[in-house]
């Protein structure tokens, strides 16, 4: 369980670091077409890390549920 908490904290730290950072990425690069893609990638990484943090906290329960459905 300690590993899941550590992994979740890492993902939450990534989310917290990107939360104000994506605004600065947008302001600095939004006037270029490639900058808009970089901004979208940063926002997707930010929200993906938040989702991954919650999934890693409940990994054992999700895995047990999946195995119980798979085995019927």
DSSP file (Angstrom, degrees, kcal/mol; ACC not computed):
  #  RESIDUE AA STRUCTURE BP1 BP2  ACC     N-H-->O    O-->H-N    N-H-->O    O-->H-N    TCO  KAPPA ALPHA  PHI   PSI    X-CA   Y-CA   Z-CA
    1    1 A X     >        0   0    0      0, 0.0     4,-1.8     0, 0.0     5,-0.2   0.000 360.0 360.0 360.0 -27.9    0.0    0.0    0.0
    2    2 A X  H  >  +     0   0    0      1,-0.2     4,-2.3     2,-0.2     5,-0.2   0.884 360.0  54.1 -65.2 -36.4    2.9    2.3    0.6
    3    3 A X  H  > S+     0   0    0      1,-0.2     4,-2.7     2,-0.2     5,-0.2   0.913 106.8  50.9 -65.1 -41.4    4.0    2.1   -3.0
    4    4 A X  H  > S+     0   0    0      1,-0.2     4,-2.5     2,-0.2    -1,-0.2   0.888 110.6  49.4 -63.6 -37.8    0.5    3.1   -4.2
    5    5 A X  H  X S+     0   0    0     -4,-1.8     4,-2.4     2,-0.2    -1,-0.2   0.909 111.9  47.9 -67.5 -41.4    0.6    6.2   -1.9
    6    6 A X  H  X S+     0   0    0     -4,-2.3     4,-2.0     2,-0.2    -2,-0.2   0.924 113.1  47.6 -65.2 -43.7    4.0    7.2   -3.1
    7    7 A X  H  X S+     0   0    0     -4,-2.7     4,-2.3     1,-0.2    -2,-0.2   0.916 112.2  50.3 -62.6 -42.8    3.0    6.8   -6.8
    8    8 A X  H  X S+     0   0    0     -4,-2.5     4,-2.7     1,-0.2    -2,-0.2   0.898 108.8  51.8 -63.2 -40.5   -0.2    8.8   -6.1
    9    9 A X  H  X S+     0   0    0     -4,-2.4     4,-2.1     2,-0.2    -1,-0.2   0.876 108.5  51.5 -64.1 -36.8    1.8   11.6   -4.4
   10   10 A X  H  X S+     0   0    0     -4,-2.0     4,-2.1     2,-0.2    -2,-0.2   0.933 112.1  45.8 -64.3 -45.2    4.1   11.8   -7.4
   11   11 A X  H  X S+     0   0    0     -4,-2.3     4,-2.3     1,-0.2    -2,-0.2   0.891 112.6  50.2 -65.9 -38.7    1.2   12.1   -9.8
   12   12 A X  H  X S+     0   0    0     -4,-2.7     4,-2.6     2,-0.2    -1,-0.2   0.855 109.1  52.7 -67.4 -33.0   -0.5   14.7   -7.5
   13   13 A X  H  X S+     0   0    0     -4,-2.1     4,-2.2     2,-0.2    -2,-0.2   0.889 108.5  50.2 -67.5 -38.7    2.8   16.6   -7.4
   14   14 A X  H  X S+     0   0    0     -4,-2.1     4,-2.2     2,-0.2    -2,-0.2   0.926 111.8  48.3 -62.6 -43.7    2.9   16.6  -11.2
   15   15 A X  H  X S+     0   0    0     -4,-2.3     4,-1.6     1,-0.2    -2,-0.2   0.929 112.1  48.5 -61.3 -45.3   -0.7   17.9  -11.3
   16   16 A X  H  X S+     0   0    0     -4,-2.6     4,-0.7     1,-0.2    -1,-0.2   0.852 112.3  49.2 -65.7 -34.0    0.1   20.6   -8.8
   17   17 A X  H  X S+     0   0    0     -4,-2.2     4,-0.8     1,-0.2    -1,-0.2   0.869 114.7  43.7 -73.1 -35.6    3.2   21.7  -10.7
   18   18 A X  H  X S+     0   0    0     -4,-2.2     4,-2.4    -5,-0.2     5,-0.2   0.687  94.3  81.2 -83.3 -17.3    1.3   21.9  -14.0
   19   19 A X  H  < S+     0   0    0     -4,-1.6     4,-0.4     1,-0.2    -1,-0.2   0.945 108.7  22.6 -58.5 -53.0   -1.8   23.6  -12.7
   20   20 A X  H  X S+     0   0    0     -4,-0.7     4,-1.1     1,-0.2     3,-0.5   0.774 119.6  65.3 -81.0 -22.9   -0.3   27.1  -12.7
   21   21 A X  H  X S+     0   0    0     -4,-0.8     4,-2.1     1,-0.2    -2,-0.2   0.820  90.4  61.5 -69.6 -31.5    2.3   26.2  -15.3
   22   22 A X  H  X S+     0   0    0     -4,-2.4     4,-2.3     1,-0.2    -1,-0.2   0.832  99.7  56.7 -66.6 -29.4   -0.1   25.5  -18.2
   23   23 A X  H  > S+     0   0    0     -3,-0.5     4,-2.6    -4,-0.4    -1,-0.2   0.924 108.7  45.8 -64.6 -42.9   -1.3   29.1  -18.0
   24   24 A X  H  X S+     0   0    0     -4,-1.1     4,-2.2     2,-0.2    -2,-0.2   0.861 111.1  52.6 -69.9 -34.3    2.3   30.4  -18.6
   25   25 A X  H  X S+     0   0    0     -4,-2.1     4,-2.0     2,-0.2    -1,-0.2   0.921 111.9  47.2 -63.3 -42.3    2.8   27.9  -21.4
   26   26 A X  H  X S+     0   0    0     -4,-2.3     4,-2.0     1,-0.2    -2,-0.2   0.933 113.0  47.1 -65.1 -46.0   -0.4   29.2  -23.0
   27   27 A X  H  < S+     0   0    0     -4,-2.6     4,-0.2     1,-0.2    -1,-0.2   0.887 116.9  43.7 -64.3 -38.7    0.5   32.8  -22.6
   28   28 A X  H  < S+     0   0    0     -4,-2.2    -1,-0.2    -5,-0.2    -2,-0.2   0.819 130.1  20.2 -77.0 -30.5    4.0   32.3  -23.9
   29   29 A X  H >< S+     0   0    0     -4,-2.0     3,-1.6    -5,-0.2     6,-0.3   0.393  87.7 101.2-124.4   3.8    3.2   30.1  -26.9
   30   30 A X  T 3< S+     0   0    0     -4,-2.0     6,-0.1     1,-0.3    -3,-0.1   0.700  74.9  66.1 -71.4 -17.5   -0.5   30.4  -27.8
   31   31 A X  T 3  S+     0   0    0     -4,-0.2     2,-0.4    -5,-0.2    -1,-0.3   0.586  95.1  69.6 -80.5  -6.9    0.2   32.7  -30.8
   32   32 A X  S <> S-     0   0    0     -3,-1.6     4,-1.4     1,-0.1    -3,-0.0  -0.859  82.5-132.2-107.9 146.9    1.9   29.9  -32.6
   33   33 A X  H  > S+     0   0    0     -2,-0.4     4,-1.2     1,-0.2     3,-0.3   0.900 110.0  48.7 -63.4 -41.6    0.1   26.8  -33.9
   34   34 A X  H  > S+     0   0    0      1,-0.2     4,-2.2     2,-0.2    -1,-0.2   0.842 105.1  60.0 -67.2 -32.7    2.7   24.5  -32.4
   35   35 A X  H  > S+     0   0    0     -6,-0.3     4,-2.1     1,-0.2    -1,-0.2   0.834 100.7  54.6 -64.2 -32.1    2.3   26.3  -29.1
   36   36 A X  H  X S+     0   0    0     -4,-1.4     4,-2.3    -3,-0.3    -1,-0.2   0.888 107.9  49.2 -68.1 -37.8   -1.3   25.4  -29.0
   37   37 A X  H  X S+     0   0    0     -4,-1.2     4,-2.6     2,-0.2    -2,-0.2   0.899 110.4  50.7 -65.9 -40.0   -0.5   21.8  -29.4
   38   38 A X  H  X S+     0   0    0     -4,-2.2     4,-2.3     2,-0.2    -2,-0.2   0.896 110.3  50.3 -63.8 -39.5    2.1   22.0  -26.6
   39   39 A X  H  X S+     0   0    0     -4,-2.1     4,-2.3     2,-0.2    -2,-0.2   0.921 111.1  47.9 -64.6 -44.1   -0.5   23.7  -24.4
   40   40 A X  H  X S+     0   0    0     -4,-2.3     4,-2.6     1,-0.2    -2,-0.2   0.905 111.6  50.7 -63.6 -40.9   -3.1   20.9  -25.1
   41   41 A X  H  X S+     0   0    0     -4,-2.6     4,-2.4     1,-0.2    -1,-0.2   0.899 110.8  48.8 -63.7 -40.4   -0.4   18.3  -24.4
   42   42 A X  H  X S+     0   0    0     -4,-2.3     4,-2.2     2,-0.2    -2,-0.2   0.897 112.2  48.2 -66.6 -39.6    0.4   19.9  -21.1
   43   43 A X  H  X S+     0   0    0     -4,-2.3     4,-2.6     2,-0.2     5,-0.3   0.912 112.4  48.6 -67.7 -41.7   -3.2   20.2  -20.1
   44   44 A X  H  X S+     0   0    0     -4,-2.6     4,-2.4     1,-0.2    -2,-0.2   0.899 112.1  49.1 -64.3 -39.6   -3.8   16.5  -21.0
   45   45 A X  H  X S+     0   0    0     -4,-2.4     4,-2.1    -5,-0.2    -2,-0.2   0.897 110.8  51.8 -63.4 -40.0   -0.7   15.5  -19.0
   46   46 A X  H  X S+     0   0    0     -4,-2.2     4,-1.5     2,-0.2    -2,-0.2   0.960 115.4  38.5 -61.8 -53.4   -2.0   17.5  -16.1
   47   47 A X  H  X S+     0   0    0     -4,-2.6     4,-2.2     1,-0.2    -1,-0.2   0.837 114.4  55.9 -70.8 -31.6   -5.4   16.0  -16.0
   48   48 A X  H  X S+     0   0    0     -4,-2.4     4,-2.6    -5,-0.3    -1,-0.2   0.877 105.7  51.4 -65.2 -37.1   -4.1   12.5  -16.8
   49   49 A X  H  X S+     0   0    0     -4,-2.1     4,-1.9     2,-0.2    -1,-0.2   0.857 108.6  51.4 -69.0 -33.9   -1.7   12.7  -13.8
   50   50 A X  H  X S+     0   0    0     -4,-1.5     4,-1.7     2,-0.2    -2,-0.2   0.936 112.7  45.3 -65.9 -45.2   -4.6   13.6  -11.6
   51   51 A X  H  X S+     0   0    0     -4,-2.2     4,-2.4     1,-0.2    -2,-0.2   0.906 112.2  51.8 -63.7 -41.3   -6.6   10.6  -12.8
   52   52 A X  H  X S+     0   0    0     -4,-2.6     4,-2.4     1,-0.2    -1,-0.2   0.844 105.7  56.2 -65.3 -33.0   -3.6    8.3  -12.5
   53   53 A X  H  X S+     0   0    0     -4,-1.9     4,-1.2     2,-0.2    -1,-0.2   0.919 110.7  43.0 -64.0 -42.8   -3.1    9.5   -8.9
   54   54 A X  H  X S+     0   0    0     -4,-1.7     4,-1.4     2,-0.2    -2,-0.2   0.890 113.8  51.5 -70.8 -38.2   -6.6    8.4   -8.0
   55   55 A X  H  < S+     0   0    0     -4,-2.4     3,-0.2     1,-0.2    -2,-0.2   0.903 107.2  53.3 -64.6 -40.2   -6.4    5.2   -9.9
   56   56 A X  H >< S+     0   0    0     -4,-2.4     3,-0.8     1,-0.2     4,-0.2   0.818 105.5  54.8 -67.0 -28.4   -3.1    4.3   -8.2
   57   57 A X  H 3< S+     0   0    0     -4,-1.2    -1,-0.2     1,-0.2     3,-0.2   0.862 118.3  33.8 -69.5 -34.1   -4.8    4.8   -4.8
   58   58 A X  T 3X S+     0   0    0     -4,-1.4     4,-2.4    -3,-0.2    -1,-0.2   0.027  82.7 119.7-108.8  26.3   -7.5    2.3   -5.7
   59   59 A X  H <> S+     0   0    0     -3,-0.8     4,-2.8     1,-0.2     5,-0.2   0.908  74.0  49.0 -61.2 -45.5   -5.5    0.0   -7.8
   60   60 A X  H  > S+     0   0    0     -4,-0.2     4,-2.5    -3,-0.2    -1,-0.2   0.892 113.1  47.1 -65.4 -38.9   -6.0   -3.1   -5.7
   61   61 A X  H  > S+     0   0    0      2,-0.2     4,-2.2     1,-0.2    -1,-0.2   0.903 114.0  47.4 -68.3 -39.8   -9.8   -2.6   -5.5
   62   62 A X  H  X S+     0   0    0     -4,-2.4     4,-2.5     2,-0.2    -2,-0.2   0.905 113.3  48.8 -66.4 -41.1  -10.0   -2.0   -9.2
   63   63 A X  H  X S+     0   0    0     -4,-2.8     4,-2.6    -5,-0.2    -2,-0.2   0.914 111.7  48.7 -65.1 -42.9   -7.9   -5.1   -9.9
   64   64 A X  H  X S+     0   0    0     -4,-2.5     4,-2.2     2,-0.2    -2,-0.2   0.897 112.1  49.1 -64.5 -39.8  -10.0   -7.3   -7.6
   65   65 A X  H  X S+     0   0    0     -4,-2.2     4,-2.0     2,-0.2    -2,-0.2   0.919 111.6  49.3 -64.5 -43.4  -13.2   -6.0   -9.3
   66   66 A X  H  X S+     0   0    0     -4,-2.5     4,-2.6     1,-0.2    -2,-0.2   0.922 112.1  47.8 -61.8 -44.6  -11.8   -6.7  -12.7
   67   67 A X  H  X S+     0   0    0     -4,-2.6     4,-2.4     1,-0.2    -1,-0.2   0.863 110.3  52.0 -66.8 -35.1  -10.7  -10.2  -11.8
   68   68 A X  H  X S+     0   0    0     -4,-2.2     4,-0.8     2,-0.2    -1,-0.2   0.863 113.4  44.4 -69.5 -33.9  -14.1  -11.0  -10.2
   69   69 A X  H  < S+     0   0    0     -4,-2.0    -2,-0.2     2,-0.2    -1,-0.2   0.894 114.2  49.8 -73.4 -39.6  -15.9   -9.9  -13.4
   70   70 A X  H  < S+     0   0    0     -4,-2.6    -2,-0.2     1,-0.2    -3,-0.2   0.898 114.6  43.0 -66.5 -40.7  -13.4  -11.7  -15.6
   71   71 A X  H  <        0   0    0     -4,-2.4    -1,-0.2    -5,-0.2    -2,-0.2   0.647 360.0 360.0 -82.0 -14.8  -13.7  -15.0  -13.7
   72   72 A X     <        0   0    0     -4,-0.8    -3,-0.1    -5,-0.2    -4,-0.1   0.471 360.0 360.0  70.6 360.0  -17.5  -14.7  -13.4
